[in-house]
Amino acid sequence: MARTMSTENDTPDTTPAEPAIGEVYAEYERLRAEHPVSRNDDGLWLVARYDDVRHVLKAHRDYSSEVSQRIADDPDNPPSMLFSDPPTHDRLRALVSRAFTPRTIERQEEQIAARCEELMEGLTSSDHGDLVTELAAPLPVGVIATMLGVEDGDFVEFKRWSDAIFTNIGEILIGTPSEEAIAANEEMSAYFLDRIADLRRAPREHLLSDLVYVETEEGRLTDAELLMFCRLLLIAGNETTTSLIVSAARVFNDMPESFARLKDAPQLIPSFVEETLRFHSPFKATMRKATRDLELAGAKIAAGELILPLIASANRDERVFDRAAEFELERSPNPHLAFGLGIHVCLGAPLARLEGRIAIAAMLRRLKGISLDVPDSPELDQFGAPNSVMVTLQRAA
């Protein structure tokens, strides 16, 4: 989907197709001030203000998550929980929520900490490294993969599939997926179908095995439904944490005093995590479809038209957040929308927060500082986490 934006009255816009670092937030500020609900060059409605974004996320009967007719018409690919409405959504969410109960999340803390220490050991073996490939990506991928019973040696492929599918999510939903995304989906499906077949013969002690044997009102889950869960957990379960860790390093680069402050007061790490989620939202936007003719902030939206609630814009809305364009380490309250709202609020939010807190604490212990080699890279403001972020490390003694 194009990044260029136009106003409701089709006034030409000069925003570049690939905005420089920070320009996307300047564009959001302009939209909030001048055109809070407007249409971009693809005909998608952009919703920029906090209260309007919040309304769209909560009013699921008016703003449907079933945005892709192509997926809805494909019997071999049941709808993802992310892109379905009740009652389908409620049934799927009830099942996948088994992976994210407080007790389940608590049980992951030991393996997260151990995995984080191992990764930090590798990252800090040099004064220079790739934060994404050496820590921010393998940490959450490893956690989710372990929950699904994936062997350690398959982690690299696991992440490659995730990146190929996630970076094409817009085209998968409303356009034409790339050959790379199609191939990644086919490879992932074949991988998990083999493991599902093995589990049907002999159960194991992990989440995927539990899902294979769970009984629903409609019987056990089909292979297609199980594949949907694997894709959901793989992709949605790692992108948020990867983005959070990268964004934390970005804050440390831009505001090194925050690193020193946290070293002296590590009890502020949870507050730092929340402000990082607000300031650099992991997902800049989501998508909804109008179920009927609607009016929002004076704009008339027709039934069936697609809407992009701009979460990153809402989280910088000066009507809600004092000094919204500034990073406030101890901001309170902090009602950001980084994990969504309503029936689709992110189930994995507690896990992402836990992983983020552990990773940040590990960086504070092992480093005296961290800086980004290319702090003005446009990829830092793209949708989702970048594939690579080279960093220079000031290692602690």
N, C-alpha and C positions, 0 to 999 in steps of 0.2 A: 504494500500500500504506500502511495506517495506520501512524503512528509510535508509537501507544500500545502498551505492552507489558504482559503479564500473566505471572505466575509459573506454574510447572509445575502447581501445585495450584489454579490459577484464582483466586488471591487478587486482588481488585480492585486496580488500579494507578492512581495519581493523576497520572502523567506527562501533561502537556498534549499535545494533538495537535500543536501547533507549539511545541516547547520553546524557551525563551529561550536566549541565547548561553551556552554552557558547561553547560547543564542536561543535554544529551545525554551528556556525559562523566561527569557525576554519576550518571546512570542506568546507564551502562556499568559504573562502579565498583560500584554496588549489585549488578548482575547478576553480576559476577565474584565478589563476596564471598558472595552468598546463593543465586543461581540461575544457575550457569555455563552450563547448557543449559536453556532454558525456551521456552515458546510465547507468541507474541503474539496479539493479537485476531483476526488473519487466519488463525491456525492454523499459522503458519510457526515453525519451530524456530530460536531465536536462540542462537548459540554465542559466548560472550563471552571466554573465557580464551585466552591465546596458544597454549599447547600443543594445545588442542583445535581451535582455528582452523587451526593449522599441519597437524594431522592430516587434517582435512577437505579442505584444499587439496591435500594430497599423495596421499591415498588415492582416486584417481579411479575405481577399479573399484567402490568402495563408495559414493562420492558423485559422482554423474554430473552433467555440465554440460548434459545434454540435458533442460532443465527445462520446456520449452514443448511440450506435445503439439500445440497448434494450429499452431505453426510446423513441427513435424515432419511434420504431415499436409498441408502446402501444397507441392505439387510445383513451383510457380512461384517459390518462395523457398527455395533451398537453405540448409542450416543455416550460421550464422556459425561461424567458428572458435572464437569465445568460448563458444558454446553447443552444442558437439558433442564427442563422445568418439572415441577411436581406433576404427577406422582412419580415419574421415572426418576427424577433427581433425588427424591426423598428415599426411595428404595436403595439406590446406589450409595448415597451418602451414609445411610445407616450401616451398610456393609463395610465401606472403606474406613469409617470412623473407628473400626476395631484396631486400625493401625496407629491411631493417634489418641488413645485414652491417656489420661494423666499417668497411669501406672506404666503403660507401654513406653511413653516418652521418658519417664524416670529411669526405666531399665536401660535406656540407650546411653545414659550419661557416661557410664564407665567406658564403653567402647568408643564414644565420641572423644573423650579426653585422651584415651590411649592412642587413637588414630591421629588426633591433632598433634600430640607430642612427637609421634613418628614423622609426620609430615613437616613439622617445624624444624626438626633435627636436620632433615634434608634441605629445607629452604635456607636455613642459617649456616649451612656448611660453606657458604660463599657470601661475599658482600653484594652479590648481584644475582637476581633470579626472576622467574616468572611467577608472580603471585597467584595467577589463575591456575596454571597447570600443576604447580607444586603444592598449593594449599587450598585455595578457594573453591576449586572444582572437585578435586578428589575427596575432600572431607565429606560433603553431603552426598556425593555419589556413592562413596563407600558405605555410608550409613544406610542409605536406602537399599543399596545392592545387598548388603548383609541381611537386612530385613526380608528381602525377597529370595534369599538363598543363593545369590550369584557367587560364583567362585572368584577369588581375588584376581586371578589372571585375566578375567574378562572385563575388568574395570575400564580399561582404555576404550574398548569397543562400546561399552555401556555409555560412556560419556560422548563418544562420537555420534552415536545414534541420537542421543538427547539433543545435542547441538544442531544436528541436521534437521530434526523435526521442529524444534522450538523456533529456530530462526526463520522457518517457513510457515509459522502458524497462521498468519494472515492469509497466505495463498491457499493453505490447506482448507481453511474455513470458507472463504468466499472467492477464491481465485483458482489458479492451476498450480498444484504443488510442483516443486522442482524435481528433476530426476534424482538428485541426491536425497531429497526427503523421501521420495517413493522407495528408493533402494534401502535407505536406513530403516524405514518402517517394515519392509519385507524381511530384512535381516533380523530385526528385533523380534518380529512375529515368529519366525522359524526357530530362533533361539529359545523363546519362552514356550512355544508349543512342545518342543522336545522335553523341557523340564516339567511341563504340566502333565505330559503323558507319563513320565517317570513317577510323578507324585501320585497319579491316579492308581499306579501299581503299588506304591509304598509311600506312606506319608512321612514327612519330616517335621522337625520342630522349627518352623519359621512361618512368617506371615503368608507367603504364597501358598504353602501347604494348607494353612488354616482356611484360606479362601476357597481352595479346591474342594474341601469337604464341608463347607458351611451349607446348611439347609435353609432355603428361603421358601416363601409361600408357593413359588413356582418351581420348586425343586432346586437342585444344585446349579451353580453357575455354569454357563456354557464356556467352551474354549474362547469364543469371541469376547465374552464378557470378562473373562480372566485376563485376556490380552489388553483390554481397555484399562483395567486396573493397573497392570504393569506399566503401560505407557503413562498413565496419570501419575503414578508414584515416582517413576523415573524422572519425568520431565518437570512436573510441578514441584516435586520433592527436592530438587537440587538447585534450580535456577534462583530461587529467592535467597538462599543462604550464600550462594556464590556472589550474587550482587551485593549482599549485605557486607561480606568480608572485603570485597573490592572497594565499596563505598567507605568503609571504615578507614582503609588505607588512604583513600582520597582525602578524607577529613584530616587525617594525621599529616598528610603532605601539605594541605592548604593552611592548616591551623596547628602547627607543631606544639603549641601551648596546650592543646587538648590532650596530647600524648603524655606530656609531663604531668598534667593535672590528674589523669587517670592512674598514672604510676603512683602518685601520692595518695590517691583516694579511689582504690579499685571498687569500692562499694557503689561508685557512680556508673559502673559499666552498664547496668540495665537501662539507666536513663540515657546514656550515650547511644545504646542500641536503638531505642525508640526515636531519638532525634535523628539518627542516621537514616532510619527507615522513612521518616518524614522528609528530610532534606534531600535525600537521593533515593526516591521511590524505586524499588526493584522493578516494578512494572509500571510503565508510564501511563498505560491505559488498558481498558478492557473493552468488551463489545456487547451490545444489546440490540434487540430488534423491537420496534414498536408493534404491539399487538392490536392497536386500534389508532384512530386519528387522535393525536395528542397535542397539547400546547405546553411548552416549557420555556419559561423566561421570555414569553412573547413570541417565540418561534412556533410555527405550526408544522408538526411532524406527522407525516401520513403513515397509515398502517403499513407495516412491512419494511419501512425504511430503517437503515442501520444507524446505530448511535455509538459514539466512542466517548465514554466518560473518562476525562483526562485526570487520572488519579494524581499524577505528579503535579498538575496545576492546582488541583484542590488542596493538596498538602502545602502549597505555598500561598494560599489565599489570605491576603492581608485583612480580610473581613473576619477571619477566625483566629489567626495566629498573630500575636504581637511580634513585630520585627520578623515577619515571615521569611524574608530573604536572608536572614542571619541564622547561623548555627548556634543554638542555645543549649549548652550541655545539660543544664538542669531544668529544661523546659517542663512546666507543669501548670495546668493539665496539657496533655499532648494527644488530642483525639484524631490522630492521622488515620488515613484510609489505606495505608500501604497493603494491608491484608484484605481489603475489600470490606463488605458489610452485607447484612441480610442473610438470606439462606445460603448464599455462595461465599460467605466469609471463609477465608483460607483455613482448612482443617490442620494443615501442617505448620501453622504459625507458631505454636509452642515449641515444636522441634527446631524450626529455623532460629527462633530467639535463643534457644539453648545452645545450638551450634555456634551462633554468632558470639554469645557471651564467652564460651570456652575458647574460641579462636582468638578473640581480642585479648583475653587474659593471657593466653600463651604468647602473643606478640609482645605484650607489656613485660612479661618475665624475661624474654630472650633478647629483646632489642632495646636500644637507647633511642631509636628513631627509625622512620621508614619514609622514603620519598619515591614518587613516581617518576620514571625516566621521561615519560611524555605526558605531563599532567594536563595538556590541552588537547588530547586525542578526542576527536568527535565520537569515537566508539564508547566512551565513558557515559555518554548521554543517549545511547541507543536503547531500543526496547530489549530488556533483559541484559544479562551479563556479557561483557566482551570475552573473546576467545583467548586473549593474552593481555597481560599487564606487566611490563617489565618494571622492576623496582630495585632501588639501591638500599641496602640495609646497614644500619649502624648497630653492629652486634654488641650485646652486653658482654662483659668479661665473664 
